[in-house]
Amino acid sequence: MGQQYARNWKASFTVGGKALDPSSLRMRFATQQKDTSTPHVLNLFITNPSRTTIEAIREEYKKVEISAGYDQDIGTIFSGEIIQVRSGRENVVDTYVHILATGSERPRNFAVVNKALAAGHTFRDRVDVAAKALQEYGVSVGHIDDLGNKKFPRNFICFGMAKDLLREVCEATGASWHIHNGKLNILKNQNTLPDGAVVLNSDTGMVGLPEQTLQGVIVRCLLNYRIRPGTKLQINESSIQRAAISPAYAAGAQNTFFRDQSPNEALQSGILGIAADGFYKALLVEHNGDTRGPNWYTEIVCVKADGGYSPALISRGISDAEGN
């Protein structure tokens, strides 16, 4: 990561090759991106746009892309489709337009599969069928982990929603799928994206201290477009603030995730969600920025990169590498 000063950003709205760039106005944005099939979300507020700009966005433009970073080092943090445009007044002086957009919601909700696979096909063959259906809605293939070489002894009819086929494959192979900026990614629960680890400490932009929670370890840093769901993070274990147990009567099950053990037992069991080697996998990434204010951060919820787990993951059917 280079020097993190001299903020830079760009917002563009497009349709049919025609583009609109309101980056000279004040923008406040918040994105939410998960490693699940749930479409990524953008809330974008533009202050004091002209009536012409508001009407153009509402009537003409269908896609929005936000890039952010520092100086010449910027990258895309969101790309998706506009689903609502509304305008209003913040006070007696300032007006705003609010754009709500989602990433690849239409492919997820409308892509269908209808194909027969012969005996001897693999899980990857089923993924390829779903990927082809998504491609018709503009989704390309990103990173797909090795799903094993198991060959099915019978033929298989792929019929129905592409998202259901992907869900079935992921449940069977211990993986999760998501679409990030128009690319389909499938990661095994104990794997991360192959882009290398992003080191987070006070020298690289980490803000405050990471905190252990039931959802995972929460860490905040200066806005970093390189961090996305599935990214590998490196965080010093000693900087993570341990969660406090609850004295509530009904909190017994919750407290088992934070019970007092020797450091080695806690690290090996995964109960505390603290990685001995300092490597974590990003599950939830939120980019928040204000082009004329102090807000310019990325907040991440992460777990151990080699198969960590938490109650939030267990509710999704994801356990640790040993199946606990």
C-alpha positions as CSV (number, residue, x, y, z in Angstrom):
1,M,0.0,0.0,0.0
2,G,1.4,3.4,-1.0
3,Q,1.1,6.7,0.9
4,Q,-2.5,7.1,2.2
5,Y,-3.1,10.8,1.6
6,A,-4.4,13.0,-1.2
7,R,-7.8,11.2,-1.5
8,N,-9.0,10.5,-5.0
9,W,-12.4,9.2,-6.2
10,K,-14.6,8.8,-9.2
11,A,-18.3,8.1,-9.6
12,S,-19.7,7.4,-13.0
13,F,-23.2,6.6,-14.3
14,T,-23.5,4.8,-17.6
15,V,-26.1,3.6,-20.1
16,G,-25.5,2.6,-23.7
17,G,-22.0,4.0,-23.7
18,K,-23.1,7.4,-22.4
19,A,-21.5,8.5,-19.1
20,L,-22.2,11.1,-16.4
21,D,-19.5,12.0,-13.9
22,P,-20.7,14.0,-10.8
23,S,-17.4,13.6,-8.9
24,S,-16.9,17.3,-8.5
25,L,-19.8,17.4,-6.1
26,R,-19.8,16.2,-2.5
27,M,-20.4,12.5,-2.3
28,R,-21.1,10.3,0.6
29,F,-21.0,6.5,0.0
30,A,-21.4,3.3,2.0
31,T,-21.0,-0.1,0.5
32,Q,-21.7,-3.5,2.1
33,Q,-20.1,-6.6,0.5
34,K,-20.4,-10.1,1.9
35,D,-18.9,-13.5,0.9
36,T,-22.4,-14.8,0.4
37,S,-24.8,-14.8,-2.6
38,T,-26.6,-11.7,-1.1
39,P,-26.2,-8.9,-3.6
40,H,-23.7,-6.2,-2.6
41,V,-25.3,-2.8,-1.8
42,L,-24.4,0.8,-2.4
43,N,-25.9,3.9,-0.8
44,L,-24.7,7.0,-2.5
45,F,-25.6,10.6,-1.5
46,I,-24.7,13.5,-3.8
47,T,-25.1,17.0,-2.4
48,N,-26.6,19.9,-4.3
49,P,-26.9,18.3,-7.7
50,S,-28.7,20.3,-10.4
51,R,-32.3,19.3,-11.3
52,T,-31.0,18.3,-14.7
53,T,-28.5,15.9,-13.1
54,I,-31.2,14.4,-10.9
55,E,-33.6,13.8,-13.7
56,A,-30.8,12.3,-15.9
57,I,-29.8,9.8,-13.2
58,R,-33.5,8.9,-12.6
59,E,-34.6,8.6,-16.2
60,E,-31.5,7.7,-18.2
61,Y,-28.8,6.0,-16.3
62,K,-29.0,2.4,-15.1
63,K,-25.5,1.5,-13.8
64,V,-23.2,3.1,-11.3
65,E,-19.5,2.6,-10.5
66,I,-17.6,4.0,-7.6
67,S,-13.8,4.1,-7.5
68,A,-11.7,5.4,-4.5
69,G,-8.2,5.5,-3.2
70,Y,-5.3,7.9,-3.0
71,D,-3.6,10.1,-5.6
72,Q,-3.1,7.9,-8.7
73,D,-3.7,4.6,-6.8
74,I,-7.5,4.1,-7.0
75,G,-9.6,1.1,-7.7
76,T,-13.3,0.1,-8.0
77,I,-15.1,-0.5,-4.7
78,F,-18.5,-1.0,-6.2
79,S,-20.1,-1.6,-9.6
80,G,-23.8,-2.4,-10.0
81,E,-27.3,-1.5,-11.1
82,I,-29.4,1.4,-9.8
83,I,-32.6,0.3,-8.3
84,Q,-33.9,3.6,-6.7
85,V,-33.2,7.3,-7.1
86,R,-34.8,9.7,-4.7
87,S,-34.1,13.4,-4.0
88,G,-34.7,15.6,-1.0
89,R,-33.5,18.4,1.2
90,E,-31.0,18.1,4.0
91,N,-31.7,21.6,5.3
92,V,-32.9,25.0,4.1
93,V,-29.8,25.4,2.0
94,D,-28.6,21.9,0.7
95,T,-30.4,19.3,-1.4
96,Y,-29.4,15.8,-2.2
97,V,-30.0,12.9,-4.5
98,H,-29.8,9.4,-3.0
99,I,-28.9,6.5,-5.2
100,L,-29.5,2.9,-4.0
101,A,-27.8,0.3,-6.1
102,T,-27.1,-3.4,-5.9
103,G,-24.4,-5.6,-7.4
104,S,-25.6,-8.3,-9.8
105,E,-29.1,-8.7,-8.3
106,R,-30.7,-9.5,-11.6
107,P,-28.2,-12.4,-12.4
108,R,-28.7,-13.8,-9.0
109,N,-32.5,-13.6,-9.0
110,F,-33.3,-14.4,-12.7
111,A,-30.5,-16.6,-14.2
112,V,-31.8,-20.1,-14.9
113,V,-30.1,-23.4,-15.9
114,N,-31.5,-26.1,-18.2
115,K,-28.9,-28.6,-19.2
116,A,-28.1,-32.3,-18.9
117,L,-24.7,-33.5,-17.7
118,A,-23.5,-37.0,-18.6
119,A,-22.2,-39.5,-16.1
120,G,-18.7,-38.8,-15.1
121,H,-19.2,-35.1,-14.6
122,T,-17.7,-33.1,-11.7
123,F,-18.8,-30.4,-9.3
124,R,-16.9,-27.9,-11.5
125,D,-19.0,-29.0,-14.5
126,R,-22.1,-28.0,-12.5
127,V,-20.5,-24.7,-11.6
128,D,-19.8,-24.1,-15.3
129,V,-23.4,-24.6,-16.2
130,A,-24.5,-22.0,-13.6
131,A,-21.7,-19.6,-14.7
132,K,-22.9,-19.8,-18.3
133,A,-26.4,-18.8,-17.2
134,L,-25.0,-15.9,-15.2
135,Q,-22.9,-14.8,-18.2
136,E,-26.0,-14.0,-20.1
137,Y,-26.6,-11.2,-17.5
138,G,-23.1,-9.8,-17.7
139,V,-21.3,-11.9,-15.0
140,S,-17.9,-13.3,-15.8
141,V,-15.9,-16.0,-14.0
142,G,-13.6,-14.7,-11.3
143,H,-11.8,-17.1,-8.9
144,I,-13.1,-20.6,-8.4
145,D,-11.3,-22.9,-6.0
146,D,-10.5,-26.5,-6.8
147,L,-13.8,-28.3,-5.8
148,G,-12.3,-31.8,-6.0
149,N,-12.1,-34.5,-8.7
150,K,-15.2,-36.5,-7.6
151,K,-17.0,-37.9,-10.6
152,F,-20.7,-38.7,-10.5
153,P,-21.7,-42.2,-11.6
154,R,-25.1,-40.9,-13.1
155,N,-26.2,-38.2,-15.3
156,F,-27.6,-35.0,-13.8
157,I,-30.3,-32.6,-15.0
158,C,-29.5,-29.0,-14.2
159,F,-32.9,-27.3,-14.1
160,G,-34.1,-24.3,-12.2
161,M,-32.3,-21.3,-10.7
162,A,-28.6,-20.9,-11.2
163,K,-28.3,-19.6,-7.6
164,D,-29.8,-22.8,-6.3
165,L,-27.4,-25.0,-8.3
166,L,-24.5,-23.0,-6.9
167,R,-25.8,-23.2,-3.4
168,E,-26.1,-27.0,-3.7
169,V,-22.6,-27.3,-5.0
170,C,-21.1,-25.1,-2.3
171,E,-23.0,-27.0,0.5
172,A,-21.6,-30.3,-0.8
173,T,-18.0,-29.0,-1.2
174,G,-17.7,-26.8,1.9
175,A,-17.6,-23.5,0.0
176,S,-19.3,-20.2,-0.5
177,W,-20.1,-18.2,-3.6
178,H,-20.6,-14.5,-4.3
179,I,-20.5,-12.1,-7.1
180,H,-18.2,-9.1,-6.7
181,N,-18.2,-6.3,-9.3
182,G,-19.6,-8.6,-11.9
183,K,-17.4,-11.6,-11.3
184,L,-18.4,-15.0,-9.8
185,N,-16.1,-16.2,-7.0
186,I,-16.3,-19.5,-5.2
187,L,-14.1,-20.1,-2.2
188,K,-13.6,-23.1,0.1
189,N,-14.4,-22.2,3.7
190,Q,-10.7,-22.6,4.7
191,N,-9.3,-20.7,1.6
192,T,-8.8,-17.1,0.6
193,L,-8.4,-15.3,-2.6
194,P,-5.0,-15.8,-4.2
195,D,-4.1,-12.1,-4.3
196,G,-1.8,-12.3,-1.4
197,A,-2.3,-11.0,2.2
198,V,-3.1,-7.3,3.0
199,V,-1.1,-6.4,6.1
200,L,-3.0,-4.3,8.6
201,N,-1.2,-2.4,11.3
202,S,-0.7,1.2,12.4
203,D,1.9,1.7,9.6
204,T,-0.5,0.5,6.8
205,G,-3.6,2.4,7.9
206,M,-5.3,0.4,10.6
207,V,-7.4,2.7,12.8
208,G,-7.8,1.8,16.5
209,L,-7.5,-1.8,17.6
210,P,-9.3,-4.9,16.2
211,E,-12.0,-6.3,18.4
212,Q,-13.2,-9.9,18.8
213,T,-17.0,-10.4,18.6
214,L,-19.4,-13.2,18.0
215,Q,-19.5,-12.3,14.3
216,G,-15.7,-12.6,14.1
217,V,-12.8,-10.1,14.5
218,I,-13.8,-6.6,13.5
219,V,-11.0,-4.3,12.2
220,R,-11.1,-0.8,10.8
221,C,-8.6,0.8,8.4
222,L,-8.2,3.7,6.1
223,L,-10.2,3.1,2.9
224,N,-8.5,0.3,0.9
225,Y,-10.1,-0.8,-2.3
226,R,-7.9,-4.0,-2.4
227,I,-9.9,-5.5,0.5
228,R,-12.9,-7.4,-0.6
229,P,-14.8,-10.5,0.5
230,G,-12.4,-13.4,0.6
231,T,-9.3,-11.3,0.9
232,K,-6.5,-12.6,3.1
233,L,-5.5,-10.2,5.9
234,Q,-2.5,-10.3,8.3
235,I,-3.2,-8.8,11.7
236,N,-0.9,-9.0,14.8
237,E,-2.6,-11.3,17.2
238,S,-1.5,-9.3,20.2
239,S,-3.4,-6.2,19.0
240,I,-6.8,-7.9,19.0
241,Q,-9.0,-6.9,22.0
242,R,-10.7,-10.0,23.5
243,A,-14.4,-10.0,23.9
244,A,-15.9,-10.0,27.4
245,I,-18.2,-12.8,28.4
246,S,-21.8,-12.0,29.3
247,P,-23.2,-12.6,32.9
248,A,-26.7,-13.1,31.5
249,Y,-28.4,-16.4,32.3
250,A,-29.1,-17.2,28.7
251,A,-25.6,-16.4,27.5
252,G,-24.0,-19.7,28.3
253,A,-23.8,-20.9,24.7
254,Q,-22.4,-17.6,23.6
255,N,-19.8,-17.6,26.4
256,T,-18.4,-20.9,25.3
257,F,-16.8,-19.1,22.3
258,F,-14.9,-16.8,24.8
259,R,-14.4,-19.1,27.7
260,D,-11.1,-18.9,29.6
261,Q,-8.6,-21.4,28.2
262,S,-4.8,-21.4,27.9
263,P,-3.7,-19.4,24.8
264,N,-2.6,-22.5,23.0
265,E,-5.9,-24.3,23.5
266,A,-7.9,-21.3,22.4
267,L,-5.9,-20.8,19.3
268,Q,-5.9,-24.5,18.3
269,S,-9.7,-25.0,18.9
270,G,-10.7,-21.9,17.0
271,I,-13.2,-21.1,19.7
272,L,-11.8,-17.6,20.2
273,G,-11.4,-17.0,16.5
274,I,-7.9,-15.6,17.0
275,A,-5.3,-16.8,14.5
276,A,-1.9,-17.9,15.9
277,D,-0.3,-17.0,12.6
278,G,-2.1,-13.7,12.3
279,F,-3.9,-14.6,9.0
280,Y,-7.6,-13.9,8.5
281,K,-10.3,-14.2,5.9
282,A,-12.5,-11.2,5.2
283,L,-16.2,-12.1,5.3
284,L,-17.9,-8.7,5.4
285,V,-16.4,-5.6,3.9
286,E,-17.8,-2.1,4.2
287,H,-16.3,0.9,2.5
288,N,-17.5,4.3,3.8
289,G,-16.4,7.7,2.5
290,D,-17.2,11.4,2.4
291,T,-15.4,13.3,-0.2
292,R,-15.6,16.5,1.8
293,G,-15.6,15.1,5.3
294,P,-13.4,12.9,7.6
295,N,-15.1,9.6,6.8
296,W,-12.8,7.5,4.6
297,Y,-12.6,4.0,6.1
298,T,-12.9,0.3,5.4
299,E,-14.4,-1.9,8.1
300,I,-14.0,-5.7,7.9
301,V,-15.4,-8.7,9.8
302,C,-13.0,-11.6,9.5
303,V,-12.2,-15.1,10.9
304,K,-9.2,-17.3,10.8
305,A,-8.0,-17.8,7.3
306,D,-7.5,-21.6,7.6
307,G,-11.1,-22.4,8.5
308,G,-12.1,-20.2,11.5
309,Y,-15.7,-20.1,12.5
310,S,-18.2,-18.1,14.7
311,P,-21.9,-18.4,15.6
312,A,-22.7,-16.3,12.7
313,L,-21.0,-18.7,10.3
314,I,-22.5,-21.7,12.0
315,S,-25.9,-20.3,11.3
316,R,-24.9,-20.4,7.6
317,G,-23.9,-24.0,7.9
318,I,-20.2,-23.2,8.0
319,S,-18.0,-24.8,10.7
320,D,-14.3,-25.0,11.3
321,A,-12.0,-27.2,9.2
322,E,-12.6,-30.2,11.5
323,G,-16.3,-29.9,11.1
324,N,-17.0,-28.7,14.7
